[in-house]
Amino acid sequence: MPGSEIPDWLNEEEVTYTVRKNCMLKAVLIGVVVSITSDFPESLRDHIPTLVDIEAKILKMNRPIFSTTLPLMGVPKLDEDQVHLCRFLDFHPLVSKLKEGYKVQVAKRNPPFIPGMQLKKCGVRLIFERDDEIDGDEQQLDDGYQSLSEKLARFFNHLQ
């Protein structure tokens, strides 16, 4: 969707996995802001379904052991910032291959597959069991005590 901000509760472009006692990792949430520049081939704008040059990687001792491109569906018709949120569930290798001390990093592919795409912002959030289990009205709670669902709802409401 059009926009230039990602939720502030997403960490920077790299996050280190730390095992939580009695709490399983359930998902990885990644937010990015991308834009198309004048270098993007105009002839491809209507012919490719996905922007393919943003990757999420698992790093072990700063060496990549797994990488996947983010499913950034749709090429914008206008050269404006676009916000994408991608969730990878526990059966995806980006989640299932994580071990203590490994890092998740988001970056632009080097060299790019298609020129003309810019990664402006990115952030990662590891989602554990019970991150989304708060009963009652959360609107009165400080951000640090809200469930992930409430944080996402506030983020999307803020954009309107």
Secondary structure by P-SEA (a helix, b strand, c coil): cccccccccccccbbbbbbcccccccbbbbbbbbbbcccccccccccccccccbbbbbbccccccbbbbccccccccccbbbbbbbbbcccccccccccccbbbbbbcccccccccccccccbbbbbccccccccccccccccccccaaaaaaaaaaaac
